[in-house]
């Protein structure tokens, strides 16, 4: 009888323990459920809209559109002509090589060359205005042995040129895609012996689309006559920095090129595009 009473007491105690554990587990589950609900349920805003507190963009900040390059408007090609008159370039940016003096025996300060450029709806226009002491245009030898205006276009370094054949003769060019005129006069009372204006035109159909970016092109330029030296350009192989290859400082015809835009011809670090939002 005592054994039966003792067994019943043990069973009663075990039942109470099980009931207590079950209650704690239930309470713990309910607490976890409530916590999860608070963390994941979107909160109501005063306006009645529902926002997710885990969303980092819940302040309704408008997205920012990055600025875009504005392509400059091409110039009217009908305003340009190959006639030895450079008035159509008035107001456009130019590049120069101005001669310098190193010594009394190496004084080139009377020489200079000015380069012009313009992107038009008809194509690429370029010009070169040079005051120089030597002129070669007898047509003998290769083209580069004559007075010449040489250019290199774009990443492909497409080489093109116009060269002299005589003061009273028309100049010649590198191909049918290039039209040019070279007008040279011998000066009787000028700073130099000769003054030459060379104009060059390449129609749009002969320009590579890959070389045109937002109506601009990279175009290397150089003026040259064998033996006609100048100090002040990018080429400077002589003992005083003189050279017969007249190239704007900061450029090289088939490497770092000037930029030709509707606004003229520029050094690479001087030209800037306009952007939306400015």
C-alpha positions as a Markdown table, in Angstrom:
| # | Residue | x | y | z |
|---|---|---|---|---|
| 1 | Unk | 0.0 | 0.0 | 0.0 |
| 2 | Unk | 2.8 | 2.3 | 0.9 |
| 3 | Unk | 4.6 | 1.4 | -2.4 |
| 4 | Unk | 1.4 | 2.3 | -4.4 |
| 5 | Unk | 1.1 | 5.6 | -2.6 |
| 6 | Unk | 4.7 | 6.5 | -3.2 |
| 7 | Unk | 4.4 | 5.6 | -7.0 |
| 8 | Unk | 1.3 | 7.8 | -7.3 |
| 9 | Unk | 3.2 | 10.7 | -5.7 |
| 10 | Unk | 6.0 | 10.3 | -8.2 |
| 11 | Unk | 3.6 | 10.3 | -11.1 |
| 12 | Unk | 1.8 | 13.4 | -9.8 |
| 13 | Unk | 5.1 | 15.2 | -9.4 |
| 14 | Unk | 6.2 | 14.3 | -13.0 |
| 15 | Unk | 2.9 | 15.5 | -14.5 |
| 16 | Unk | 3.4 | 18.9 | -12.8 |
| 17 | Unk | 6.9 | 19.2 | -14.2 |
| 18 | Unk | 5.7 | 18.4 | -17.7 |
| 19 | Unk | 2.9 | 20.9 | -17.5 |
| 20 | Unk | 5.3 | 23.6 | -16.3 |
| 21 | Unk | 7.8 | 23.0 | -19.1 |
| 22 | Unk | 5.1 | 23.0 | -21.7 |
| 23 | Unk | 4.0 | 26.4 | -20.5 |
| 24 | Unk | 7.5 | 27.9 | -20.7 |
| 25 | Unk | 8.0 | 26.6 | -24.2 |
| 26 | Unk | 4.7 | 28.1 | -25.3 |
| 27 | Unk | 5.5 | 31.4 | -23.7 |
| 28 | Unk | 8.9 | 31.4 | -25.4 |
| 29 | Unk | 7.5 | 30.7 | -28.8 |
| 30 | Unk | 4.9 | 33.4 | -28.5 |
| 31 | Unk | 7.6 | 35.9 | -27.5 |
| 32 | Unk | 9.8 | 34.9 | -30.5 |
| 33 | Unk | 6.8 | 35.2 | -32.8 |
| 34 | Unk | 6.0 | 38.7 | -31.5 |
| 35 | Unk | 9.6 | 39.8 | -32.0 |
| 36 | Unk | 9.7 | 38.6 | -35.6 |
| 37 | Unk | 6.5 | 40.3 | -36.4 |
| 38 | Unk | 7.8 | 43.6 | -35.1 |
| 39 | Unk | 11.0 | 43.4 | -37.1 |
| 40 | Unk | 9.5 | 42.5 | -40.5 |
| 41 | Unk | 6.1 | 44.2 | -40.6 |
| 42 | Unk | 6.3 | 47.5 | -42.4 |
| 43 | Unk | 5.5 | 50.5 | -40.3 |
| 44 | Unk | 2.6 | 52.8 | -41.1 |
| 45 | Unk | 3.6 | 56.4 | -41.9 |
| 46 | Unk | 1.5 | 59.5 | -40.9 |
| 47 | Unk | 0.3 | 59.7 | -44.5 |
| 48 | Unk | -1.1 | 56.2 | -44.4 |
| 49 | Unk | 1.6 | 54.9 | -46.7 |
| 50 | Unk | 3.5 | 51.8 | -45.7 |
| 51 | Unk | 7.3 | 51.9 | -45.7 |
| 52 | Unk | 9.7 | 49.1 | -45.0 |
| 53 | Unk | 12.1 | 50.1 | -42.2 |
| 54 | Unk | 14.7 | 47.9 | -43.7 |
| 55 | Unk | 14.6 | 49.9 | -47.0 |
| 56 | Unk | 17.6 | 52.4 | -47.1 |
| 57 | Unk | 15.8 | 54.6 | -49.6 |
| 58 | Unk | 12.7 | 55.2 | -47.5 |
| 59 | Unk | 13.2 | 59.0 | -47.5 |
| 60 | Unk | 11.8 | 59.3 | -51.0 |
| 61 | Unk | 15.1 | 61.0 | -52.2 |
| 62 | Unk | 14.9 | 61.4 | -56.0 |
| 63 | Unk | 17.4 | 59.4 | -58.1 |
| 64 | Unk | 20.3 | 61.5 | -59.5 |
| 65 | Unk | 20.8 | 61.3 | -63.3 |
| 66 | Unk | 24.5 | 61.8 | -64.2 |
| 67 | Unk | 25.2 | 64.7 | -66.5 |
| 68 | Unk | 25.6 | 64.0 | -70.2 |
| 69 | Unk | 27.9 | 65.6 | -72.7 |
| 70 | Unk | 26.3 | 68.2 | -75.0 |
| 71 | Unk | 27.6 | 67.8 | -78.5 |
| 72 | Unk | 28.5 | 71.3 | -79.9 |
| 73 | Unk | 26.5 | 72.4 | -82.9 |
| 74 | Unk | 28.4 | 71.9 | -86.2 |
| 75 | Unk | 29.2 | 75.1 | -88.1 |
| 76 | Unk | 27.6 | 75.9 | -91.5 |
| 77 | Unk | 29.9 | 74.5 | -94.1 |
| 78 | Unk | 28.7 | 76.9 | -96.7 |
| 79 | Unk | 30.4 | 79.7 | -94.8 |
| 80 | Unk | 33.9 | 78.2 | -95.6 |
| 81 | Unk | 35.8 | 78.3 | -98.8 |
| 82 | Unk | 39.3 | 77.4 | -100.0 |
| 83 | Unk | 40.4 | 80.8 | -101.3 |
| 84 | Unk | 43.3 | 81.9 | -99.2 |
| 85 | Unk | 41.1 | 84.2 | -97.1 |
| 86 | Unk | 40.8 | 83.0 | -93.5 |
| 87 | Unk | 38.1 | 85.5 | -92.4 |
| 88 | Unk | 35.6 | 82.6 | -91.9 |
| 89 | Unk | 37.7 | 81.5 | -88.9 |
| 90 | Unk | 37.3 | 84.8 | -87.1 |
| 91 | Unk | 36.4 | 84.2 | -83.4 |
| 92 | Unk | 37.5 | 80.5 | -83.5 |
| 93 | Unk | 40.3 | 79.2 | -81.3 |
| 94 | Unk | 43.7 | 78.8 | -82.9 |
| 95 | Unk | 47.1 | 77.3 | -82.1 |
| 96 | Unk | 50.4 | 78.9 | -82.8 |
| 97 | Unk | 54.1 | 78.3 | -82.9 |
| 98 | Unk | 55.9 | 81.6 | -82.4 |
| 99 | Unk | 59.6 | 81.7 | -83.1 |
| 100 | Unk | 62.1 | 82.5 | -80.3 |
| 101 | Unk | 65.6 | 83.8 | -80.0 |
| 102 | Unk | 68.3 | 81.7 | -78.5 |
| 103 | Unk | 71.4 | 83.7 | -79.6 |
| 104 | Unk | 72.2 | 86.3 | -82.1 |
| 105 | Unk | 73.1 | 83.5 | -84.5 |
| 106 | Unk | 70.0 | 81.5 | -83.6 |
| 107 | Unk | 67.2 | 84.1 | -83.8 |
| 108 | Unk | 63.9 | 82.8 | -85.2 |
| 109 | Unk | 61.6 | 85.3 | -83.5 |
| 110 | Unk | 60.5 | 86.7 | -86.8 |
| 111 | Unk | 58.9 | 83.4 | -87.9 |
| 112 | Unk | 55.5 | 81.9 | -86.8 |
| 113 | Unk | 52.7 | 79.6 | -87.9 |
| 114 | Unk | 49.1 | 79.7 | -86.9 |
| 115 | Unk | 46.8 | 76.6 | -87.2 |
| 116 | Unk | 43.1 | 76.8 | -87.7 |
| 117 | Unk | 40.4 | 74.2 | -87.6 |
| 118 | Unk | 36.6 | 73.8 | -87.7 |
| 119 | Unk | 34.1 | 71.0 | -87.6 |
| 120 | Unk | 31.2 | 71.8 | -90.0 |
| 121 | Unk | 28.1 | 70.0 | -91.3 |
| 122 | Unk | 30.0 | 69.6 | -94.6 |
| 123 | Unk | 33.2 | 68.1 | -93.1 |
| 124 | Unk | 36.6 | 69.0 | -91.6 |
| 125 | Unk | 38.2 | 72.4 | -92.5 |
| 126 | Unk | 41.8 | 73.2 | -91.6 |
| 127 | Unk | 44.2 | 76.0 | -92.4 |
| 128 | Unk | 47.8 | 76.9 | -91.8 |
| 129 | Unk | 49.2 | 80.5 | -91.9 |
| 130 | Unk | 53.0 | 80.5 | -92.0 |
| 131 | Unk | 55.6 | 83.2 | -92.1 |
| 132 | Unk | 58.8 | 81.4 | -93.2 |
| 133 | Unk | 62.2 | 82.0 | -94.8 |
| 134 | Unk | 62.5 | 79.0 | -97.2 |
| 135 | Unk | 60.1 | 77.8 | -99.8 |
| 136 | Unk | 60.5 | 74.6 | -101.8 |
| 137 | Unk | 58.0 | 73.8 | -104.5 |
| 138 | Unk | 59.9 | 72.6 | -107.6 |
| 139 | Unk | 58.1 | 69.2 | -107.5 |
| 140 | Unk | 61.3 | 67.1 | -107.3 |
| 141 | Unk | 61.7 | 64.3 | -104.8 |
| 142 | Unk | 59.0 | 63.0 | -102.4 |
| 143 | Unk | 56.1 | 65.2 | -101.2 |
| 144 | Unk | 57.8 | 65.9 | -97.8 |
| 145 | Unk | 60.9 | 67.4 | -99.5 |
| 146 | Unk | 58.6 | 70.3 | -100.6 |
| 147 | Unk | 57.0 | 72.9 | -98.4 |
| 148 | Unk | 54.0 | 71.1 | -96.9 |
| 149 | Unk | 51.1 | 71.1 | -94.4 |
| 150 | Unk | 50.7 | 67.6 | -92.8 |
| 151 | Unk | 47.9 | 66.2 | -90.6 |
| 152 | Unk | 47.1 | 63.0 | -88.8 |
| 153 | Unk | 43.5 | 62.1 | -88.0 |
| 154 | Unk | 42.1 | 60.2 | -85.1 |
| 155 | Unk | 43.2 | 56.9 | -83.5 |
| 156 | Unk | 44.0 | 55.4 | -86.8 |
| 157 | Unk | 46.5 | 58.2 | -87.5 |
| 158 | Unk | 45.3 | 58.6 | -91.1 |
| 159 | Unk | 48.0 | 60.7 | -92.7 |
| 160 | Unk | 47.0 | 63.4 | -95.1 |
| 161 | Unk | 48.8 | 66.4 | -96.6 |
| 162 | Unk | 49.1 | 69.2 | -99.1 |
| 163 | Unk | 52.4 | 70.2 | -100.6 |
| 164 | Unk | 53.8 | 73.0 | -102.8 |
| 165 | Unk | 54.6 | 72.6 | -106.5 |
| 166 | Unk | 55.6 | 76.2 | -107.2 |
| 167 | Unk | 54.4 | 79.7 | -106.2 |
| 168 | Unk | 52.4 | 80.0 | -109.5 |
| 169 | Unk | 51.2 | 76.4 | -109.5 |
| 170 | Unk | 48.5 | 74.6 | -107.6 |
| 171 | Unk | 49.5 | 72.5 | -104.6 |
| 172 | Unk | 49.0 | 68.8 | -104.6 |
| 173 | Unk | 47.4 | 66.6 | -101.9 |
| 174 | Unk | 47.7 | 63.1 | -100.5 |
| 175 | Unk | 44.6 | 61.8 | -102.3 |
| 176 | Unk | 41.2 | 62.5 | -103.8 |
| 177 | Unk | 39.6 | 62.8 | -100.3 |
| 178 | Unk | 41.6 | 66.0 | -99.7 |
| 179 | Unk | 41.0 | 69.3 | -101.4 |
| 180 | Unk | 43.5 | 72.1 | -100.7 |
| 181 | Unk | 44.9 | 75.4 | -101.8 |
| 182 | Unk | 48.3 | 76.9 | -101.0 |
| 183 | Unk | 48.8 | 80.6 | -101.6 |
| 184 | Unk | 52.4 | 81.8 | -101.2 |
| 185 | Unk | 53.8 | 85.3 | -101.7 |
| 186 | Unk | 57.3 | 86.5 | -101.6 |
| 187 | Unk | 57.6 | 89.4 | -99.2 |
| 188 | Unk | 59.7 | 92.4 | -100.2 |
| 189 | Unk | 59.2 | 94.3 | -96.9 |
| 190 | Unk | 58.1 | 91.7 | -94.4 |
| 191 | Unk | 59.4 | 89.9 | -91.3 |
| 192 | Unk | 60.2 | 86.8 | -93.4 |
| 193 | Unk | 61.0 | 86.0 | -96.9 |
| 194 | Unk | 57.7 | 84.2 | -97.6 |
| 195 | Unk | 54.1 | 84.1 | -96.4 |
| 196 | Unk | 52.0 | 81.0 | -97.1 |
| 197 | Unk | 48.3 | 80.3 | -96.4 |
| 198 | Unk | 47.2 | 76.7 | -96.9 |
| 199 | Unk | 43.6 | 75.6 | -96.6 |
| 200 | Unk | 42.4 | 72.0 | -96.5 |
| 201 | Unk | 39.0 | 70.3 | -96.7 |
| 202 | Unk | 37.9 | 66.7 | -96.1 |
| 203 | Unk | 34.2 | 66.0 | -96.7 |
| 204 | Unk | 32.2 | 64.1 | -94.0 |
| 205 | Unk | 31.9 | 61.1 | -96.3 |
| 206 | Unk | 35.6 | 60.6 | -96.1 |
| 207 | Unk | 35.9 | 60.9 | -92.3 |
| 208 | Unk | 35.7 | 57.8 | -90.2 |
| 209 | Unk | 32.7 | 57.7 | -87.8 |
| 210 | Unk | 35.0 | 56.2 | -85.2 |
| 211 | Unk | 37.2 | 59.3 | -85.3 |
| 212 | Unk | 34.3 | 61.7 | -84.5 |
| 213 | Unk | 33.2 | 62.1 | -80.9 |
| 214 | Unk | 30.4 | 64.6 | -80.1 |
| 215 | Unk | 31.2 | 66.6 | -83.3 |
| 216 | Unk | 34.9 | 66.8 | -82.5 |
| 217 | Unk | 38.0 | 65.1 | -83.9 |
| 218 | Unk | 41.6 | 64.6 | -82.8 |
| 219 | Unk | 43.8 | 66.0 | -85.6 |
| 220 | Unk | 47.6 | 66.4 | -85.4 |
| 221 | Unk | 49.0 | 69.3 | -87.4 |
| 222 | Unk | 52.5 | 70.3 | -88.6 |
| 223 | Unk | 54.1 | 72.8 | -91.1 |
| 224 | Unk | 57.4 | 71.9 | -92.7 |
| 225 | Unk | 60.0 | 73.1 | -95.2 |
| 226 | Unk | 63.4 | 71.4 | -95.3 |
| 227 | Unk | 66.0 | 73.6 | -93.6 |
| 228 | Unk | 63.6 | 76.2 | -92.4 |
| 229 | Unk | 64.2 | 76.2 | -88.6 |
| 230 | Unk | 62.2 | 77.6 | -85.7 |
| 231 | Unk | 62.5 | 77.5 | -81.9 |
| 232 | Unk | 59.3 | 77.4 | -79.9 |
| 233 | Unk | 57.6 | 74.2 | -81.1 |
| 234 | Unk | 57.2 | 70.7 | -79.9 |
| 235 | Unk | 60.1 | 69.5 | -82.2 |
| 236 | Unk | 63.5 | 70.6 | -80.9 |
| 237 | Unk | 66.3 | 68.4 | -82.1 |
| 238 | Unk | 68.8 | 71.2 | -82.7 |
| 239 | Unk | 71.4 | 72.4 | -80.2 |
| 240 | Unk | 69.3 | 75.4 | -79.3 |
| 241 | Unk | 66.0 | 73.6 | -79.5 |
| 242 | Unk | 65.4 | 74.5 | -83.2 |
| 243 | Unk | 63.7 | 72.3 | -85.7 |
| 244 | Unk | 62.2 | 72.4 | -89.3 |
| 245 | Unk | 59.1 | 70.5 | -88.1 |
| 246 | Unk | 56.7 | 73.3 | -86.8 |
| 247 | Unk | 54.4 | 71.6 | -84.3 |
| 248 | Unk | 52.4 | 73.2 | -81.4 |
| 249 | Unk | 53.8 | 72.5 | -78.0 |
| 250 | Unk | 51.9 | 70.0 | -76.0 |
| 251 | Unk | 51.1 | 68.0 | -79.1 |
| 252 | Unk | 52.6 | 65.6 | -81.7 |
| 253 | Unk | 51.0 | 64.9 | -85.0 |
| 254 | Unk | 50.7 | 61.2 | -84.8 |
| 255 | Unk | 50.4 | 60.9 | -81.0 |
| 256 | Unk | 49.0 | 63.6 | -78.7 |
| 257 | Unk | 46.8 | 65.5 | -81.1 |
| 258 | Unk | 45.0 | 68.8 | -80.9 |
| 259 | Unk | 41.2 | 68.7 | -80.8 |
| 260 | Unk | 39.2 | 70.2 | -83.7 |
| 261 | Unk | 35.7 | 71.3 | -82.7 |
| 262 | Unk | 33.1 | 73.7 | -84.1 |
| 263 | Unk | 34.8 | 76.3 | -81.8 |
| 264 | Unk | 38.2 | 75.9 | -83.4 |
| 265 | Unk | 41.4 | 73.9 | -82.7 |
| 266 | Unk | 42.5 | 73.3 | -79.1 |
| 267 | Unk | 45.3 | 71.8 | -77.0 |
| 268 | Unk | 43.9 | 68.6 | -75.5 |
| 269 | Unk | 44.1 | 69.9 | -71.9 |
| 270 | Unk | 42.4 | 73.2 | -72.9 |
| 271 | Unk | 39.3 | 71.9 | -74.5 |
| 272 | Unk | 36.2 | 71.2 | -72.4 |
| 273 | Unk | 32.8 | 69.8 | -73.3 |
| 274 | Unk | 29.6 | 71.3 | -71.9 |
| 275 | Unk | 27.4 | 69.0 | -69.8 |
| 276 | Unk | 23.7 | 68.9 | -69.0 |
| 277 | Unk | 22.8 | 70.5 | -65.7 |
| 278 | Unk | 25.6 | 73.1 | -65.9 |
